[in-house]
Amino acid sequence: MMAPLRWKPAKLDELGFVGRGKSRHRPRDAAFLYGGRYPFFQTGDVKAANFHLTEYSQTYSEAGLAQSKLWEPGTLCITIAANIAESAILGLAGCFPDSVVGFVADPEKADVRFIKYYMDTLKLQMQSVSRGTTQDNLSLDKLLAFDFFLPPLPMQRRIASILSTYDELIENSQRRIRILEAMARSLYREWFVHFRFPGHEGHPRVVSAPGDIPVGWEMKALESLMSDHIGGGWGKEEADEVHTQPASVIRGTDIPKARHSQVGSVPYRFHTASNLRSRKLAAGDLVFEVSGGSKGQPVGRALLVTPELLSALDGDVICASFCKRVRPEMKAYGSELLYLSFLEGYESGEIEQYQVQSTGISNFKWMEYIANTRRVIPPLPLRSRFRAVVAPMFAQIATIGLTIDNLRRTRDLLLPRLLSGKVALSSSSS
């Protein structure tokens, strides 16, 4: 990437402090290291972050902190193992392992936001030099060998401010999505787990196997709430089926973003006609992940297929071999209710007993799960009332997700042009 004459090269350690994270204790998975109040950010957390790093799946205890280090907000986190060359800026104080490098910018030399964006332009090169015969690894020496071409500090701040405007809008939109999702799940639990539905006061209960339920409600196995569920391996194709057709393929790894109609990573591949017939998704279908997670990581994520998602993918959409396509029995339950019941099962730990580990990946005992797991069936008027409340929430989530995709595309088009100096900024702006 050519840089303007006033832009000067510098190594990362010339622009501030660079150091690896710390996790000195062995074994690293010792239980007493975890469960405290100190966020512990791992490479997957950095990869999942948009710009600021605030979400984490584990915490350190006092003992964990003692063998690690607490990094301050504003630190740029760079992954050098597993997920190579991903980066995000700490939004709160936290720890991270030695598979993550921390960069603390010298405020007189560099704007950390500019460095983060420059990292994004170097990601592919860094991943290329990291490829190994057994495991990819970006050593600290390799990271420090890269040149960062920087304009004067005021121009760094100007460029970073322009780009970060998009990321702030993205993160605000993501917060709105999380709020809407939390509202829908909370409403499901209130009405159909705790039975605090509209008019519940004084509503009589009747004894049932799992506990008392409101009079007029039923209890049924999950499988009776589905009109169809297809998945597992691709299966053997018919001998005369030689032609193929293109389709977007929803995988388990796509589910988190596809929930919000963010579909930038969904692959577009050719598949046989029989796969298109048996796995084609329609609005109101659900996708349930039954296999494919790395060992020790639970599967069982679910996706509600919305019209907005199908429109964003534009064409035939099928679920991958490690997923089930589920068609709800609309008269018995409905799409939103079944989807939220899957989420409740995932969040509550209900699905954990149906996990099985084999050949290094996680699998899910689907048939056993849907046969043995039961759900309460409220009367149709209450189901209709519930859908009238939550369906607009899911539509709004999808619309916000499409907005996020557009913001990302605009930012990603602008980023290399700004960081190469191709977009001229007025001298007054710098």
C-alpha positions as CSV (number, residue, x, y, z in Angstrom):
1,M,0.0,0.0,0.0
2,M,1.6,3.3,-1.1
3,A,1.5,6.1,1.4
4,P,1.7,9.9,0.9
5,L,5.1,11.5,1.3
6,R,4.3,13.0,4.7
7,W,3.4,9.5,6.1
8,K,6.3,7.9,7.9
9,P,6.9,4.2,8.6
10,A,7.2,2.9,12.2
11,K,7.2,-0.4,14.0
12,L,4.5,-1.1,16.5
13,D,6.9,-1.0,19.5
14,E,8.1,2.5,18.4
15,L,4.6,3.8,18.8
16,G,3.9,2.6,22.3
17,F,4.2,-0.3,24.7
18,V,3.8,-3.8,23.2
19,G,3.5,-6.9,25.4
20,R,2.0,-10.4,25.5
21,G,-0.8,-11.3,27.8
22,K,-0.1,-13.5,30.8
23,S,-1.5,-16.8,32.0
24,R,1.4,-18.3,33.8
25,H,-0.3,-21.0,35.9
26,R,-0.3,-24.6,34.6
27,P,-2.6,-26.2,34.1
28,R,-4.4,-23.3,32.6
29,D,-7.9,-24.8,33.1
30,A,-7.5,-25.1,36.9
31,A,-10.9,-24.3,38.3
32,F,-9.7,-22.0,41.1
33,L,-8.4,-19.5,38.5
34,Y,-11.9,-18.6,37.2
35,G,-15.3,-17.3,38.4
36,G,-14.2,-14.0,39.9
37,R,-14.8,-10.4,39.0
38,Y,-12.0,-9.8,36.5
39,P,-12.9,-10.1,32.8
40,F,-10.8,-12.7,30.9
41,F,-10.7,-12.0,27.2
42,Q,-9.7,-14.8,24.8
43,T,-9.0,-14.9,21.1
44,G,-12.6,-15.8,20.3
45,D,-13.8,-12.8,22.2
46,V,-11.5,-10.5,20.2
47,K,-12.6,-12.0,16.9
48,A,-16.3,-11.6,17.8
49,A,-15.9,-8.0,18.9
50,N,-16.7,-5.2,16.4
51,F,-14.4,-2.4,17.5
52,H,-14.5,-2.2,21.3
53,L,-13.9,-5.4,23.4
54,T,-16.5,-5.6,26.1
55,E,-18.0,-9.1,25.8
56,Y,-16.3,-12.1,27.5
57,S,-17.2,-15.7,28.3
58,Q,-14.9,-16.2,31.3
59,T,-13.7,-14.3,34.4
60,Y,-10.6,-14.6,36.5
61,S,-10.7,-15.0,40.3
62,E,-8.2,-13.2,42.6
63,A,-5.9,-16.2,42.0
64,G,-6.3,-15.9,38.3
65,L,-5.4,-12.2,38.4
66,A,-2.4,-12.9,40.5
67,Q,-0.8,-15.1,37.7
68,S,-2.0,-12.7,34.9
69,K,-2.1,-9.0,34.3
70,L,-4.9,-6.4,34.3
71,W,-4.8,-4.3,31.2
72,E,-6.5,-0.9,31.1
73,P,-9.3,0.3,28.8
74,G,-7.9,1.7,25.5
75,T,-5.4,-1.2,25.1
76,L,-5.4,-2.6,21.6
77,C,-5.7,-6.4,21.7
78,I,-4.1,-8.4,18.9
79,T,-4.5,-12.1,18.5
80,I,-1.4,-14.1,17.6
81,A,-2.7,-17.7,17.9
82,A,-5.9,-19.5,16.9
83,N,-7.7,-16.5,15.4
84,I,-4.7,-14.7,13.8
85,A,-4.4,-10.9,13.5
86,E,-7.9,-10.1,14.9
87,S,-7.9,-6.9,16.9
88,A,-10.2,-4.8,19.2
89,I,-9.8,-2.1,21.7
90,L,-10.5,-2.9,25.3
91,G,-13.7,-1.1,26.5
92,L,-13.1,-2.1,30.1
93,A,-10.2,-3.3,32.2
94,G,-9.4,-7.0,31.8
95,C,-6.9,-9.9,31.5
96,F,-6.0,-11.9,28.4
97,P,-3.6,-14.9,27.8
98,D,-0.3,-14.9,26.0
99,S,-2.1,-15.7,22.7
100,V,-3.1,-12.1,22.7
101,V,-0.7,-9.1,22.4
102,G,-1.6,-5.8,24.1
103,F,-0.6,-2.4,22.5
104,V,-0.7,0.8,24.6
105,A,-0.3,3.8,22.3
106,D,2.1,6.6,23.2
107,P,-0.4,9.6,23.0
108,E,2.3,11.8,21.5
109,K,2.9,9.4,18.6
110,A,-0.2,7.4,17.7
111,D,-4.0,7.3,18.0
112,V,-4.9,3.8,19.1
113,R,-8.0,3.8,16.8
114,F,-5.8,4.6,13.8
115,I,-3.5,1.7,14.7
116,K,-6.5,-0.6,15.0
117,Y,-7.8,0.3,11.6
118,Y,-4.3,0.0,10.1
119,M,-4.2,-3.5,11.6
120,D,-7.3,-4.3,9.6
121,T,-5.5,-3.5,6.4
122,L,-2.5,-5.7,7.4
123,K,-4.6,-8.7,8.5
124,L,-4.3,-10.8,5.4
125,Q,-0.5,-10.3,5.2
126,M,-0.2,-11.2,8.9
127,Q,-2.2,-14.3,8.4
128,S,-0.1,-15.3,5.4
129,V,3.2,-15.1,7.3
130,S,1.6,-17.0,10.2
131,R,0.8,-20.2,8.4
132,G,2.6,-23.3,9.8
133,T,2.7,-27.0,9.2
134,T,0.9,-27.9,12.4
135,Q,-0.6,-24.7,13.8
136,D,-0.8,-21.1,12.6
137,N,1.1,-18.7,14.8
138,L,1.9,-15.0,14.6
139,S,5.0,-14.5,16.8
140,L,5.7,-11.2,18.5
141,D,8.8,-10.9,16.3
142,K,6.7,-11.3,13.1
143,L,4.2,-8.7,14.4
144,L,6.9,-6.2,15.2
145,A,8.5,-6.6,11.7
146,F,5.5,-5.0,10.0
147,D,5.7,-1.3,9.1
148,F,2.8,1.0,10.0
149,F,2.7,4.1,7.8
150,L,1.4,7.0,9.8
151,P,0.5,10.6,9.0
152,P,1.0,13.4,11.5
153,L,-1.0,12.8,14.7
154,P,-3.8,15.3,14.0
155,M,-4.4,13.5,10.7
156,Q,-4.5,10.2,12.4
157,R,-7.1,11.5,14.8
158,R,-9.2,12.9,11.9
159,I,-9.1,9.6,9.9
160,A,-9.9,7.6,13.0
161,S,-12.8,9.8,13.9
162,I,-14.3,9.4,10.5
163,L,-14.1,5.6,10.5
164,S,-15.0,5.2,14.2
165,T,-18.3,7.1,13.5
166,Y,-19.4,4.0,11.6
167,D,-18.3,1.7,14.4
168,E,-20.1,3.7,17.0
169,L,-23.3,3.4,14.9
170,I,-22.7,-0.3,14.5
171,E,-22.2,-0.8,18.3
172,N,-25.3,1.3,19.1
173,S,-27.3,-0.8,16.7
174,Q,-25.9,-4.0,18.3
175,R,-27.0,-2.8,21.7
176,R,-30.5,-2.2,20.4
177,I,-30.6,-5.7,19.1
178,R,-29.4,-7.1,22.4
179,I,-32.2,-5.2,24.2
180,L,-34.9,-6.4,21.8
181,E,-33.7,-10.0,22.1
182,A,-33.6,-9.8,25.9
183,M,-37.2,-8.4,25.9
184,A,-38.5,-11.2,23.7
185,R,-36.8,-13.9,25.8
186,S,-37.9,-12.2,29.1
187,L,-41.5,-12.1,27.8
188,Y,-41.3,-15.9,26.9
189,R,-40.1,-16.8,30.4
190,E,-42.7,-14.6,32.1
191,W,-45.6,-16.0,30.2
192,F,-44.6,-19.6,29.5
193,V,-42.1,-20.6,32.2
194,H,-43.3,-18.6,35.3
195,F,-46.9,-18.4,34.0
196,R,-47.2,-14.7,34.7
197,F,-49.2,-14.1,31.4
198,P,-51.9,-11.5,31.0
199,G,-54.9,-12.5,33.2
200,H,-52.9,-15.0,35.2
201,E,-54.1,-13.6,38.5
202,G,-56.5,-16.1,40.0
203,H,-56.2,-18.5,37.0
204,P,-56.4,-22.0,38.5
205,R,-53.6,-24.6,38.1
206,V,-53.7,-28.3,37.4
207,V,-51.2,-30.9,38.5
208,S,-48.9,-32.2,35.7
209,A,-45.7,-34.3,35.7
210,P,-43.2,-31.4,35.6
211,G,-45.2,-29.2,37.9
212,D,-48.5,-27.4,38.1
213,I,-49.6,-25.7,34.9
214,P,-52.6,-23.4,34.2
215,V,-55.9,-25.0,33.5
216,G,-56.6,-25.2,29.8
217,W,-52.9,-25.7,28.9
218,E,-51.3,-28.9,27.6
219,M,-47.9,-30.5,27.9
220,K,-46.4,-32.1,24.8
221,A,-43.0,-33.4,23.6
222,L,-41.1,-31.1,21.3
223,E,-41.3,-33.5,18.4
224,S,-45.1,-33.1,18.3
225,L,-44.6,-29.3,17.8
226,M,-42.9,-29.9,14.5
227,S,-44.4,-30.7,11.1
228,D,-41.0,-31.6,9.7
229,H,-37.3,-31.8,10.7
230,I,-34.6,-32.7,8.2
231,G,-30.8,-32.7,8.6
232,G,-27.7,-34.7,9.4
233,G,-25.4,-35.8,6.7
234,W,-25.9,-34.7,3.1
235,G,-26.8,-38.3,2.2
236,K,-26.2,-40.2,-1.0
237,E,-27.3,-38.4,-4.1
238,E,-29.3,-40.1,-6.9
239,A,-27.0,-41.6,-9.6
240,D,-28.5,-39.6,-12.4
241,E,-28.3,-36.3,-10.5
242,V,-25.3,-34.7,-12.2
243,H,-26.5,-31.1,-12.5
244,T,-26.1,-28.6,-9.6
245,Q,-27.6,-25.3,-8.6
246,P,-26.2,-22.4,-6.5
247,A,-27.5,-21.7,-3.0
248,S,-26.5,-19.8,0.1
249,V,-25.7,-22.2,2.9
250,I,-26.4,-21.4,6.6
251,R,-23.9,-23.2,8.8
252,G,-23.8,-23.4,12.6
253,T,-21.1,-20.8,12.7
254,D,-23.3,-18.4,10.7
255,I,-26.2,-18.6,13.2
256,P,-25.2,-15.8,15.6
257,K,-25.0,-13.1,12.8
258,A,-27.7,-14.6,10.7
259,R,-30.1,-14.1,13.6
260,H,-29.8,-10.4,12.8
261,S,-29.8,-10.8,9.0
262,Q,-26.0,-10.0,8.9
263,V,-25.0,-12.4,6.1
264,G,-21.6,-11.2,4.9
265,S,-19.9,-14.5,5.8
266,V,-22.6,-16.9,4.6
267,P,-21.1,-19.0,1.7
268,Y,-22.7,-19.3,-1.7
269,R,-22.0,-22.8,-3.2
270,F,-23.3,-25.2,-5.7
271,H,-25.5,-28.0,-4.5
272,T,-27.4,-30.9,-6.0
273,A,-31.1,-30.5,-6.7
274,S,-32.1,-33.0,-4.0
275,N,-30.3,-30.9,-1.4
276,L,-32.2,-27.9,-2.6
277,R,-35.5,-29.7,-2.4
278,S,-34.9,-31.2,1.1
279,R,-33.1,-28.4,2.8
280,K,-34.5,-25.2,1.2
281,L,-35.4,-22.7,3.9
282,A,-38.6,-20.7,4.0
283,A,-39.7,-17.8,6.2
284,G,-40.8,-19.2,9.6
285,D,-38.5,-22.2,9.4
286,L,-35.9,-22.8,12.2
287,V,-32.3,-23.9,11.8
288,F,-30.9,-26.0,14.7
289,E,-27.2,-26.7,15.0
290,V,-26.6,-30.4,15.8
291,S,-22.9,-30.9,15.1
292,G,-19.7,-29.2,14.2
293,G,-18.6,-27.3,17.2
294,S,-15.1,-27.7,18.5
295,K,-14.6,-30.2,21.3
296,G,-15.8,-28.9,24.6
297,Q,-18.0,-26.2,23.0
298,P,-21.7,-26.9,23.1
299,V,-23.8,-26.9,20.0
300,G,-27.6,-26.3,19.9
301,R,-27.8,-22.8,18.6
302,A,-31.0,-21.9,16.8
303,L,-32.0,-19.5,14.1
304,L,-35.4,-18.1,13.2
305,V,-35.6,-17.7,9.4
306,T,-37.1,-14.3,8.7
307,P,-38.3,-12.8,5.4
308,E,-35.6,-10.1,5.8
309,L,-32.9,-12.8,6.1
310,L,-34.0,-14.5,2.9
311,S,-34.2,-11.2,1.1
312,A,-30.7,-10.3,2.1
313,L,-29.3,-13.6,0.8
314,D,-31.3,-13.2,-2.5
315,G,-31.9,-16.7,-3.9
316,D,-32.2,-20.2,-2.7
317,V,-31.0,-20.7,0.9
318,I,-30.4,-24.1,2.5
319,C,-29.1,-25.3,5.9
320,A,-25.7,-27.1,6.1
321,S,-25.2,-30.7,6.9
322,F,-24.4,-30.0,10.5
323,C,-27.9,-28.4,11.0
324,K,-31.5,-29.4,11.1
325,R,-34.2,-27.6,9.2
326,V,-37.2,-27.5,11.5
327,R,-40.7,-26.6,10.3
328,P,-43.0,-25.7,13.3
329,E,-46.5,-27.1,13.5
330,M,-48.2,-23.8,13.3
331,K,-51.5,-24.9,14.7
332,A,-49.8,-26.4,17.7
333,Y,-47.2,-23.8,18.5
334,G,-45.7,-21.4,16.0
335,S,-42.3,-20.2,14.8
336,E,-41.5,-17.5,17.4
337,L,-42.7,-19.6,20.3
338,L,-40.7,-22.7,19.2
339,Y,-37.6,-20.6,18.5
340,L,-37.7,-18.9,21.9
341,S,-38.2,-22.4,23.6
342,F,-35.0,-23.5,21.9
343,L,-33.2,-20.4,23.1
344,E,-34.5,-21.0,26.6
345,G,-33.2,-24.6,26.5
346,Y,-29.8,-23.3,25.4
347,E,-29.5,-20.5,27.9
348,S,-30.8,-22.6,30.9
349,G,-28.5,-25.5,30.2
350,E,-31.3,-27.9,29.4
351,I,-29.6,-29.1,26.2
352,E,-26.3,-29.9,27.9
353,Q,-27.4,-33.5,28.8
354,Y,-27.8,-34.2,25.1
355,Q,-24.3,-33.2,24.1
356,V,-21.8,-35.9,23.1
357,Q,-18.2,-35.6,22.2
358,S,-16.6,-37.7,19.4
359,T,-13.6,-37.4,17.0
360,G,-12.7,-34.0,18.4
361,I,-16.1,-32.3,17.8
362,S,-19.4,-31.7,19.7
363,N,-22.5,-33.5,18.5
364,F,-26.1,-33.3,19.7
365,K,-28.6,-36.2,20.3
366,W,-31.4,-34.5,18.4
367,M,-33.9,-37.4,18.3
368,E,-33.5,-38.1,22.0
369,Y,-33.8,-34.4,22.8
370,I,-37.1,-33.7,20.9
371,A,-38.7,-37.0,22.2
372,N,-37.9,-36.4,25.8
373,T,-38.2,-32.6,26.1
374,R,-41.7,-31.3,26.8
375,R,-43.2,-27.8,26.4
376,V,-46.4,-26.3,27.7
377,I,-48.9,-25.4,25.0
378,P,-51.0,-22.3,25.9
379,P,-54.4,-21.8,24.4
380,L,-54.5,-20.4,20.8
381,P,-55.7,-16.9,21.8
382,L,-52.7,-16.4,24.1
383,R,-50.3,-17.8,21.5
384,S,-51.7,-15.3,19.0
385,R,-51.4,-12.5,21.5
386,F,-47.8,-13.4,22.2
387,R,-46.9,-13.6,18.5
388,A,-48.5,-10.1,17.9
389,V,-46.0,-8.7,20.5
390,V,-42.8,-10.5,19.6
391,A,-43.0,-10.9,15.8
392,P,-42.5,-7.1,15.3
393,M,-39.4,-7.3,17.6
394,F,-37.8,-10.0,15.4
395,A,-38.7,-7.9,12.3
396,Q,-37.0,-4.9,13.9
397,I,-33.9,-7.0,14.8
398,A,-33.6,-8.1,11.2
399,T,-34.0,-4.5,9.9
400,I,-31.3,-3.3,12.3
401,G,-29.1,-6.1,11.2
402,L,-29.4,-5.1,7.6
403,T,-28.4,-1.6,8.6
404,I,-25.3,-2.9,10.4
405,D,-24.3,-4.8,7.2
406,N,-24.6,-1.6,5.2
407,L,-22.6,0.4,7.7
408,R,-19.9,-2.3,7.7
409,R,-19.7,-2.3,3.9
410,T,-19.4,1.5,3.7
411,R,-16.7,1.6,6.4
412,D,-14.8,-1.2,4.7
413,L,-14.9,0.5,1.4
414,L,-13.7,3.8,2.9
415,L,-11.0,2.3,5.2
416,P,-8.3,1.4,2.7
417,R,-8.8,4.7,0.8
418,L,-8.4,6.8,3.9
419,L,-5.4,4.7,5.2
420,S,-3.6,4.9,1.8
421,G,-4.2,8.7,1.5
422,K,-6.3,8.2,-1.6
423,V,-9.1,10.3,0.0
424,A,-7.7,13.8,0.4
425,L,-8.7,15.5,3.6
426,S,-8.4,19.3,3.8
427,S,-5.6,20.8,5.7
428,S,-8.1,22.5,8.0
429,S,-9.4,19.0,8.9
430,S,-6.0,17.9,10.1
